[in-house]
Amino acid sequence: MPGDNSRPRLVVGLTGGIASGKTAVSDRFAQKGVTVVDTDQLAREIVEPDTAGFEAIRARFGPSVVRADGRLDRQALRDRVFSAPEERAALEAITHPLIRDRVRTCVASAASAYAVVVVPLLVEAGWDKDVDRVLVVDVPESLQRSRLMERDDVDETGARRMIAAQTPRARRLEAADDVIRNTSDLGALDEAVQRLHEKYQQLAQQHG
């Protein structure tokens, strides 16, 4: 997306580990009038019934991943690809190009000086090459575990397994241009987002 004139002057990729607070951060950017594109939401849209994504998944994975009501059985699909790298790669080969196309469309129609694209697997999927800056929402793993245990009602073993399934925290931080340490209260988070909002507005002007 960098170098594409039909988009805001700056595109920020927002990522972070599970339960780090990505949504809390992206919501605050949206409240400031910034266009926020959520790839998780787009991932749901591109596999709705009668879409190209849905038909491609059904053709590749068969009727076992389709519910009786004709919609995608997300849990069955997750179970199918979770421990099978080749199956996961096949799913990503279908969904990632479709999501990228939707992101480009959403970003191109943005009215704000910069746009934020939320990509949970930004580093793993190579999306860091598609944005101008990478913003990582970071928390220590101990805080991730406690938040997961409370949010998802899982035990510590389950929380550790969920964290271990993601890219290491150090790798995300290595890819970061900017970092929000989401370890304090909401007031501190508001201030951190405001500082970056001002910074990104200035950078967008420079890009223009």
ABEGO torsion letter per residue (X at the ends): XBGBABBBABBBBBBEBBGAGAAAAAAAAAAAGBBBBBAAAAAAAAABBGBAAAAAAAAAAEAAABBAAGBBBAAAAAAAAAABAAAAAAAAAAAAAAAAAAAAAAAAABABABBBBBBAAAAAAGAAAABABBBBBBBBAAAAAAAAAAAAGBBAAAAAAAAAABBBAAAAAAABABBBBBABBAAAAAAAAAAAAAAAAAAAAAAX
